[in-house]
Amino acid sequence: MTTAVAIIDGHGNVLDIYSKRDMTRGEIIRRILGFGHPVVVACDVSTVPRSVEKLAVKLGCVVHSPDEPLGLNEKRELVKEFY
């Protein structure tokens, strides 16, 4: 499975966007903590995956999920200026 992570500061500035196949939770946590202590962990689906819940607990964050899952075109639109 491919995991994608975007790190955004409190002012909405994108600090990092990356994705990788078969990324471990430890890799994700180290990458995130390299930018500071997170406040929110979010996902792109309305039903929060267990892996996202576990990540949020490990980091001491709240979880945010959309009311409706984001479609592929919507996700591409959100990040197009960064690629």
C-alpha positions as CSV (number, residue, x, y, z in Angstrom):
1,M,0.0,0.0,0.0
2,T,1.2,3.5,-0.7
3,T,1.1,6.0,2.1
4,A,1.0,9.8,1.4
5,V,1.7,12.4,4.0
6,A,1.4,16.2,3.8
7,I,2.8,18.3,6.6
8,I,1.2,21.7,6.9
9,D,2.0,24.4,9.5
10,G,-0.5,26.4,11.5
11,H,-0.6,29.1,8.9
12,G,-1.5,26.7,6.1
13,N,2.0,26.6,4.6
14,V,2.9,23.2,3.1
15,L,6.2,22.1,4.6
16,D,6.4,18.7,3.0
17,I,4.5,16.3,0.8
18,Y,5.7,12.7,0.1
19,S,4.5,9.3,-0.6
20,K,6.1,5.8,-0.4
21,R,5.0,2.2,-0.8
22,D,5.0,0.0,2.4
23,M,6.1,2.8,4.7
24,T,6.2,1.8,8.4
25,R,4.5,3.7,11.2
26,G,8.0,4.4,12.6
27,E,9.1,6.0,9.3
28,I,6.0,8.2,9.2
29,I,6.4,9.3,12.8
30,R,10.1,10.1,12.3
31,R,9.4,12.2,9.2
32,I,6.5,14.1,10.9
33,L,8.5,14.8,14.1
34,G,11.3,16.2,12.0
35,F,9.1,19.2,11.5
36,G,7.9,19.6,15.1
37,H,5.0,18.3,17.2
38,P,1.8,17.7,15.2
39,V,-1.6,18.7,16.5
40,V,-3.9,17.0,13.9
41,V,-3.7,13.8,11.9
42,A,-6.2,13.8,9.0
43,C,-7.2,11.3,6.3
44,D,-9.0,11.4,3.0
45,V,-11.8,9.0,3.8
46,S,-14.8,9.5,6.0
47,T,-14.3,6.3,7.9
48,V,-10.9,6.7,9.7
49,P,-8.6,3.7,9.0
50,R,-7.3,2.0,12.1
51,S,-3.7,2.8,11.0
52,V,-4.6,6.5,11.1
53,E,-6.2,6.2,14.5
54,K,-3.1,4.4,15.9
55,L,-0.8,7.1,14.4
56,A,-2.8,9.8,16.0
57,V,-2.7,8.1,19.4
58,K,1.1,7.6,19.1
59,L,1.5,11.3,18.3
60,G,-1.0,12.6,20.8
61,C,-3.1,14.2,18.1
62,V,-6.8,14.6,17.3
63,V,-8.1,13.0,14.1
64,H,-9.9,14.8,11.3
65,S,-11.7,13.1,8.4
66,P,-14.0,14.5,5.7
67,D,-17.7,14.0,5.7
68,E,-17.4,12.3,2.3
69,P,-14.3,10.5,0.9
70,L,-12.1,12.6,-1.4
71,G,-12.0,11.4,-4.9
72,L,-8.8,11.0,-6.9
73,N,-9.5,14.1,-9.0
74,E,-10.1,16.2,-5.9
75,K,-6.9,15.0,-4.3
76,R,-4.9,15.8,-7.4
77,E,-6.4,19.3,-7.5
78,L,-5.4,19.9,-3.9
79,V,-1.7,19.1,-4.5
80,K,-1.2,20.1,-8.2
81,E,0.7,23.3,-7.4
82,F,3.3,21.2,-5.4
83,Y,4.1,18.7,-8.2
